[in-house]
Amino acid sequence: MKKRTDHSSRSSEGLFPRFSKPLERAENYISLRAGMVERTFRHTYHAMPPVGWMNDPNGSCFALGKYHVFYQFHPYAAVWGPMHWGHFVSDDLVVWERLPVALAPDMPYDRDGCFSGSAIEKDGVMYLMYTAVADGKQLQALARSEDGVHFEKLGIVIGEEDTPRDCTQADFRDPYLFEREGKYYCLIGSKNVDGDANVLLYTSGDLLKWKLVGKAWKDGRTGSGIYECPSYAAFGETDALFLSPQYMKTDGVEHENIFCNLYMLGKLDLKCGAFCRTFESEIDGGFDFYAAQTLHAPDGRTLMTAWMQMWDRGFPTAAHGWAGALILPRELTLKEGRVLQAPVREIERYRTEKRLYPACDVDGELKLEGVEGDKIDLAFDLEPGESARAGIKLFVGGGQETCIYFDRARRQVLFDRSRMGTLIKAAPSEQDASLRRVRIEPKEGRLHFRILLDVTSCEVFLGEGERTLTGNIYSPGKGIVFFSEGGRARILNVEKYDITVPQGTDKDA
């Protein structure tokens, strides 16, 4: 959510009468402006705002026969501002249809914004729980819909009287709903009066009356921030918490972004509210990944989406009239005590122009005929051999390139966008916004890469999906080159597809 108090982005107040309803006003503005956005960097198979600003995904769920994803939305400018809930639906998690704005700040208790939250279906009705902000206070409100399009606000359901005395009302947000053992539960990110972050667990029998169960997590690591956007999933007998900590101290190659994402495995005690952790890892080691939210698919899969940007940096598309996007949803599985990630299998329906290549050595640079493009699904195995560095260069052209490679001495895969041609200034507390690293060991001397590109996005899945790197690349080139330095490497099982999605999410243009 990242609540701020600067509402200077209310730049469109004069465009519509003050008496027009906020939802109607937002839709009118979208209709007027969506066709005017510059399309150079627009994605084709990632959800993105028709105009204006997008951040956290909200309310990711399967309900009323469709996949839904809502998102933090400021329609009137491509900067953070008073939050609305944008809304997409999909049949296949790849092609997203924009629906009317679901929530807008139009009540006394949410007049400063309808901030992050979640969704759940109960008795054929869809419910949204969101953080209502007014007068510096953050409370949890509920809305309902029978058609999944139009929402009726039901008011505050977790208020000041429900907030623990040792937690501040100014940082009490991002409710995540789930159902277990016939009851409803809600995780909320909060801050203790001692300045440390909490994750609180509440329970309810009807989604209307809530009771505090206890503190799921508190560990003293977030500095001046909190654990934003908590989320939950169960993998058999193993529970997982997904958390978005602010200002966590960088630890080697971990937590290099100003805000990062963690998953913790263990057990959530629904009676006392405490989470017992057995394992922890960063979810994604790239530049642009935040506010991960899980959902349960009707076929039993656990899926995840996230914001494909990062706070307190430059946003190159803001000058084009829009900013922000969501990752391609990912399938999560648990294997040998680790969460593995993979692109949703539905993306394979849109793969065309299949190309396969035999194994070949790389000593210097190697270009394979037909392996190019900026809307592709590319997989290969790398045997680093004796090379010091070996991997792939993407978006090559005009003197620009982005490199993803294995460094044998460091035992790391590095994602280097320092030569992409567009400067993205790092946040003050970040070392840089050009290089990210993850630790991973080749298995039997071989490392698997799967890379999905979509005009300006790059999502990298390593090994079996135990490590991922996500980043936005603002380069016009479409060339792809394999390379090695300091010795010979070998690439095997190269498989490349174009991805062709007829309409994608650009339905308002």
C-alpha positions in Angstrom: 0.0 0.0 0.0 2.7 2.5 1.0 0.4 5.2 2.4 1.6 8.7 1.9 0.1 12.0 2.9 1.0 14.0 -0.2 -2.2 14.4 -2.3 -0.7 16.9 -4.7 -1.5 14.6 -7.6 -5.2 15.7 -7.6 -4.4 17.3 -11.0 -7.8 16.7 -12.7 -10.2 18.3 -10.2 -11.3 20.7 -12.9 -12.1 18.2 -15.6 -15.4 17.0 -14.1 -18.2 18.6 -12.0 -17.6 18.3 -8.3 -21.1 16.8 -7.9 -20.3 13.8 -10.2 -20.0 10.5 -8.4 -16.3 9.4 -7.9 -16.8 6.1 -9.7 -18.5 7.7 -12.6 -15.9 10.5 -12.7 -13.1 7.9 -12.8 -14.7 6.0 -15.7 -15.3 9.2 -17.6 -11.7 10.2 -17.2 -10.5 6.7 -18.4 -12.7 6.9 -21.5 -11.3 10.4 -22.2 -7.6 9.7 -21.7 -6.9 6.0 -22.2 -6.5 6.3 -25.9 -3.9 9.1 -25.5 -1.2 7.2 -23.6 2.0 6.6 -25.4 2.2 2.9 -26.3 5.9 2.4 -27.0 6.6 0.5 -23.7 3.1 -1.1 -23.3 3.0 -4.8 -22.5 0.9 -7.4 -24.4 0.2 -10.1 -21.9 0.7 -8.4 -18.5 -2.1 -6.5 -16.7 -1.4 -2.8 -16.6 -3.5 0.3 -16.1 -5.4 1.8 -19.0 -4.1 5.2 -17.9 -2.6 6.6 -14.7 -0.9 4.8 -11.9 -1.0 1.1 -10.7 0.7 -0.5 -7.7 -0.3 -3.4 -5.4 -2.5 -6.2 -6.7 -5.6 -6.5 -4.5 -8.4 -9.1 -4.3 -6.7 -11.7 -6.5 -9.1 -14.6 -6.5 -11.3 -17.0 -8.5 -14.9 -16.0 -7.9 -18.2 -16.0 -9.7 -16.7 -18.1 -12.5 -13.8 -15.8 -13.3 -10.3 -14.9 -12.2 -10.3 -11.4 -10.7 -7.4 -9.1 -9.9 -8.0 -5.7 -8.5 -5.2 -3.2 -8.1 -4.3 0.1 -6.4 -5.2 2.7 -9.0 -4.8 6.4 -9.4 -6.5 7.2 -12.7 -5.8 10.9 -12.8 -2.0 10.9 -13.1 0.8 8.5 -13.6 2.0 9.0 -10.0 0.9 7.8 -6.6 -2.3 9.5 -5.4 -5.7 8.9 -3.7 -6.3 5.2 -4.2 -9.1 3.6 -6.2 -9.5 -0.1 -7.0 -9.0 -0.9 -10.6 -10.4 -4.2 -11.8 -9.5 -6.9 -14.3 -11.1 -10.3 -15.0 -9.8 -13.2 -17.0 -10.7 -16.8 -18.1 -7.1 -17.9 -18.4 -4.8 -15.6 -16.4 -3.2 -14.2 -19.6 -5.8 -12.1 -21.4 -7.3 -9.6 -19.0 -10.5 -7.6 -19.6 -10.8 -4.3 -17.8 -14.0 -3.8 -15.8 -15.3 -0.6 -14.3 -13.4 0.8 -11.3 -14.6 -1.2 -8.3 -14.0 1.2 -5.4 -13.3 5.0 -5.2 -12.9 7.2 -2.1 -16.4 8.4 -1.6 -17.3 7.8 2.1 -16.2 9.8 5.2 -14.2 6.8 6.4 -12.2 6.3 3.1 -12.1 9.8 1.8 -8.3 9.8 1.6 -8.2 6.5 -0.3 -9.3 2.9 -0.7 -6.1 1.1 -0.1 -4.8 -2.5 -0.4 -6.8 -5.5 0.6 -8.2 -8.8 -0.7 -11.3 -10.6 -1.9 -13.2 -13.8 -1.1 -16.4 -15.5 -2.3 -19.1 -16.4 0.2 -22.5 -18.0 -0.6 -22.3 -16.7 -4.2 -21.4 -13.2 -3.2 -18.0 -11.5 -3.7 -16.6 -9.6 -0.7 -13.7 -7.1 -0.8 -11.9 -6.0 2.4 -9.8 -3.0 2.0 -7.9 -0.4 4.1 -10.0 2.8 4.4 -7.9 5.9 5.1 -9.2 9.1 6.5 -7.6 11.7 8.9 -4.4 9.7 9.2 -6.2 6.6 10.4 -6.2 3.2 8.7 -9.2 1.0 9.3 -10.6 -2.1 7.5 -13.8 -1.8 5.5 -15.9 -4.3 3.6 -17.8 -4.1 0.2 -19.9 -6.8 -1.5 -21.1 -7.6 -5.0 -23.5 -10.2 -6.4 -22.3 -9.7 -10.0 -18.6 -9.2 -9.5 -18.8 -5.8 -11.2 -20.8 -3.3 -9.0 -19.9 -3.1 -5.3 -21.8 -1.9 -2.3 -19.8 -0.6 0.6 -20.8 -2.1 4.0 -18.7 0.2 6.2 -15.9 -0.4 8.7 -15.6 -3.9 10.1 -12.3 -3.8 11.9 -12.1 -0.4 13.6 -10.2 1.5 16.2 -11.7 -0.5 19.0 -10.4 -3.7 17.3 -6.8 -2.5 17.1 -4.4 -3.7 19.8 -3.4 -1.0 22.2 0.3 -1.5 21.4 -0.3 -1.0 17.6 -0.5 2.3 15.9 -3.6 3.4 13.9 -1.5 5.1 11.4 0.1 1.8 10.1 -2.6 -0.8 10.2 -3.3 -2.0 6.7 -3.5 -4.5 3.8 -6.0 -7.2 5.0 -5.7 -10.6 3.5 -8.7 -12.9 3.7 -8.7 -16.7 3.7 -10.9 -19.5 4.9 -9.8 -22.4 7.1 -11.7 -25.1 9.0 -15.0 -23.4 8.4 -14.0 -20.0 9.7 -12.7 -16.8 8.0 -9.4 -15.3 8.9 -7.6 -12.1 8.1 -4.0 -11.1 8.2 -3.2 -7.4 8.7 0.2 -5.6 8.6 0.7 -3.3 11.5 3.3 -1.4 13.5 3.9 -1.7 17.2 4.3 1.4 19.3 8.0 0.3 19.8 8.4 0.9 16.1 8.6 -2.7 15.1 6.4 -4.4 12.6 3.6 -6.8 13.4 1.4 -9.2 11.4 -1.9 -9.6 13.1 -4.4 -12.4 12.7 -8.2 -11.9 13.1 -11.1 -14.3 12.7 -14.8 -14.1 11.9 -17.7 -16.3 11.3 -19.5 -14.0 8.9 -16.9 -11.5 7.5 -18.8 -8.7 9.4 -17.8 -9.2 13.1 -14.1 -9.8 13.7 -12.0 -10.8 16.7 -8.3 -10.5 17.2 -6.6 -13.9 17.5 -3.1 -12.8 18.1 0.2 -11.7 16.5 1.3 -14.0 13.7 4.8 -12.4 13.4 7.1 -9.8 15.0 10.8 -9.9 14.7 12.5 -6.5 14.8 13.9 -6.4 11.3 12.0 -3.8 9.4 13.5 -0.7 10.9 11.1 2.2 10.3 8.7 0.3 8.1 6.2 -2.5 8.4 5.4 -5.9 6.9 3.0 -4.7 4.1 0.6 -6.9 2.1 0.7 -10.1 4.1 -0.6 -13.2 2.2 -1.1 -16.8 3.0 -1.1 -20.3 1.4 -1.2 -23.8 2.5 0.8 -26.6 0.9 -0.6 -29.7 2.6 0.5 -29.6 6.2 2.9 -26.7 5.6 1.7 -23.1 5.9 3.4 -20.2 4.1 3.3 -16.5 4.9 4.2 -14.1 2.1 5.3 -10.7 3.4 6.5 -7.4 2.0 8.9 -5.8 4.5 9.9 -2.1 4.2 13.5 -1.0 4.8 14.9 -4.4 5.7 18.6 -4.3 5.9 20.5 -5.8 2.9 22.2 -9.1 3.7 24.7 -9.9 1.1 22.6 -10.5 -2.1 19.3 -10.6 -0.2 17.0 -7.6 0.3 18.8 -5.4 -2.2 15.6 -3.4 -3.0 14.4 -0.7 -0.7 11.3 -2.9 -0.2 11.5 -6.7 -0.7 9.4 -9.8 -0.5 9.7 -12.8 1.7 8.1 -16.2 2.1 8.2 -18.1 5.3 7.4 -21.7 5.7 6.1 -23.3 8.9 2.9 -23.6 10.8 0.2 -21.0 11.6 -1.6 -21.6 14.9 -5.2 -20.6 14.3 -5.9 -20.7 18.0 -3.3 -18.3 19.3 -2.4 -16.6 16.0 1.3 -17.3 16.1 3.3 -18.4 13.1 6.2 -20.8 13.8 8.8 -20.4 11.0 11.0 -23.2 9.8 12.4 -21.7 6.6 12.6 -18.2 5.0 13.6 -16.9 1.6 13.3 -13.9 -0.6 10.6 -14.6 -3.2 12.2 -12.7 -6.1 15.7 -11.4 -6.4 15.2 -8.9 -9.2 14.5 -5.2 -9.4 10.8 -5.0 -9.9 8.7 -7.2 -7.7 6.5 -6.2 -4.7 3.3 -6.9 -2.8 2.9 -10.5 -3.7 -0.6 -11.9 -3.3 -1.7 -15.5 -3.5 -4.9 -17.0 -4.8 -6.4 -20.5 -4.9 -7.4 -21.8 -8.4 -10.4 -24.1 -8.8 -8.1 -26.8 -10.1 -6.2 -26.8 -6.8 -3.2 -24.7 -7.9 -1.7 -22.0 -5.7 -1.1 -18.9 -7.8 0.7 -15.7 -7.1 0.7 -12.2 -8.6 2.7 -9.1 -7.7 3.4 -5.5 -8.6 6.1 -5.4 -11.3 7.7 -2.2 -10.2 9.5 -0.8 -7.1 9.0 2.3 -4.9 11.1 5.5 -4.8 12.7 5.1 -8.3 12.0 6.8 -11.6 9.2 5.4 -13.7 10.1 5.9 -17.4 6.5 5.3 -18.6 5.1 8.0 -16.3 5.8 10.6 -19.1 3.8 8.4 -21.4 0.6 8.7 -19.2 0.8 5.4 -17.3 3.0 3.6 -14.8 3.0 0.1 -13.2 2.1 -3.4 -14.2 1.6 -6.9 -12.7 3.8 -9.9 -13.2 2.5 -12.8 -15.3 0.8 -14.9 -12.6 2.9 -17.8 -11.3 2.2 -21.3 -10.1 3.6 -22.1 -6.7 4.6 -25.6 -5.6 6.4 -27.0 -2.5 9.3 -29.3 -3.1 11.9 -30.4 -0.6 11.1 -27.6 1.8 11.2 -24.8 -0.9 8.6 -22.9 -2.8 9.1 -23.3 -6.6 7.7 -20.8 -9.1 6.7 -21.3 -12.7 4.8 -19.1 -15.2 1.1 -20.1 -15.4 0.8 -23.0 -17.8 -1.9 -21.1 -19.7 0.7 -18.9 -21.3 1.6 -21.9 -23.5 -1.6 -21.5 -25.4 -0.2 -18.3 -26.9 3.2 -19.7 -27.9 3.9 -19.7 -31.7 6.9 -20.1 -34.0 8.6 -22.9 -32.1 12.3 -23.2 -32.7 14.6 -25.9 -31.3 18.4 -25.9 -31.5 21.1 -28.6 -30.9 23.7 -28.2 -28.2 26.6 -25.9 -29.1 29.7 -24.4 -27.5 30.0 -20.7 -26.7 33.4 -19.0 -26.6 32.8 -15.3 -26.9 29.4 -14.5 -28.4 26.9 -16.7 -30.3 23.8 -15.7 -32.1 21.3 -18.4 -33.1 19.1 -17.7 -36.2 15.5 -16.9 -35.2 16.3 -16.4 -31.5 15.4 -12.8 -31.1 12.4 -10.7 -30.1 10.8 -8.9 -27.2 7.7 -11.0 -26.7 9.1 -14.5 -26.3 9.3 -17.6 -24.1 12.9 -18.8 -24.2 14.4 -21.8 -22.3 17.9 -23.3 -22.3 20.4 -25.1 -20.2 23.8 -23.7 -19.5 26.9 -25.7 -18.7 29.3 -23.0 -17.5 32.3 -25.3 -17.8 35.5 -23.3 -17.2 34.1 -19.9 -18.1 34.3 -17.1 -15.6 30.9 -15.8 -16.8 28.4 -17.2 -19.2 24.8 -16.5 -20.0 22.7 -14.4 -22.3 22.3 -10.8 -23.6 18.8 -9.5 -24.2 17.3 -6.5 -25.8 20.4 -6.1 -27.9 20.6 -3.2 -30.3 21.7 0.4 -30.8 24.6 -0.1 -28.4 22.3 -1.3 -25.6 22.0 -4.7 -23.9 20.9 -6.4 -20.7 22.9 -9.3 -19.4 21.8 -12.3 -17.3 24.6 -14.7 -16.5 26.2 -17.2 -14.1 29.3 -16.0 -12.3 31.4 -19.1 -11.5 33.5 -17.5 -8.8 30.6 -16.0 -7.0 28.2 -18.9 -7.6 25.5 -16.4 -8.4 23.3 -15.5 -11.3 23.5 -11.7 -12.0 20.9 -9.5 -13.7 22.7 -6.5 -15.2 20.6 -3.7 -16.8 23.2 -1.0 -16.5 23.6 -0.8 -20.3 19.9 -0.8 -21.2 20.1 2.9 -22.2 17.5 4.3 -19.7 18.8 5.6 -16.4 16.7 4.5 -13.4 17.8 6.3 -10.3 18.1 4.2 -7.2 16.2 4.9 -4.1 18.4 6.8 -1.5 18.9 3.7 0.6 19.7 1.3 -2.3 23.2 0.7 -3.5 22.0 0.8 -7.2 19.1 0.0 -9.5 21.2 -1.6 -12.1 22.5 -5.0 -10.7 20.7 -7.8 -8.8 22.1 -11.2 -7.8 20.8 -14.5 -6.5 22.8 -17.5 -5.2 22.1 -20.7 -7.0 24.2 -23.9 -7.7 24.1 -25.7 -11.0 23.0 -29.3 -10.6 25.5 -31.8 -12.1 27.2 -28.9 -13.8 24.1 -27.6 -15.5 21.7 -24.6 -14.8 18.3 -24.2 -16.4 17.0 -20.8 -17.5 13.5 -19.9 -18.6 13.0 -16.3 -19.6 9.8 -14.5 -20.6 9.9 -11.1 -22.3 7.0 -8.8 -22.9 8.2 -5.5 -24.6 9.7 -4.0 -21.5 9.4 -6.8 -18.9 11.8 -9.7 -18.2 11.0 -12.6 -15.9 13.7 -15.1 -15.3 13.1 -18.5 -13.7 16.2 -20.5 -12.6 16.7 -24.2 -12.0 13.3 -25.7 -11.1 12.0 -22.3 -10.2 13.7 -22.0 -6.8 15.1 -18.6 -7.8 13.5 -15.9 -9.9 14.6 -12.4 -11.1 12.1 -9.9 -12.4 12.9 -6.5 -14.0 11.7 -3.9 -16.4 14.0 -3.1 -19.4 13.4 0.0 -21.4 15.4 -0.7 -24.6 14.2 -0.8 -28.2 16.5 -3.6 -29.3 15.2 -7.2 -30.0 18.5 -9.0 -30.4 19.5 -12.0 -28.3 23.1 -13.2 -27.9 24.6 -16.0 -25.8 28.0 -15.3 -24.4 30.9 -16.6 -22.3 33.9 -14.9 -20.9 37.2 -16.4 -19.6 36.6 -19.8 -21.1 34.3 -22.0 -23.1 30.7 -22.7 -22.0 28.0 -24.9 -23.5 24.3 -24.3 -24.1 21.8 -27.1 -24.6 18.1 -27.7 -25.1 17.4 -24.2 -26.5 13.7 -23.8 -27.1 12.2 -20.5 -28.2 8.6 -19.4 -28.9 7.1 -16.1 -29.8 4.1 -15.1 -27.6 1.2 -13.7 -29.5 -1.8 -12.4 -27.4 -4.3 -10.8 -29.7 -5.6 -8.0 -27.5 -3.8 -8.3 -24.1 -5.0 -5.7 -21.6 -5.1 -2.6 -23.9 -8.9 -2.6 -24.3 -9.4 1.1 -23.7 -7.0 2.3 -26.3 
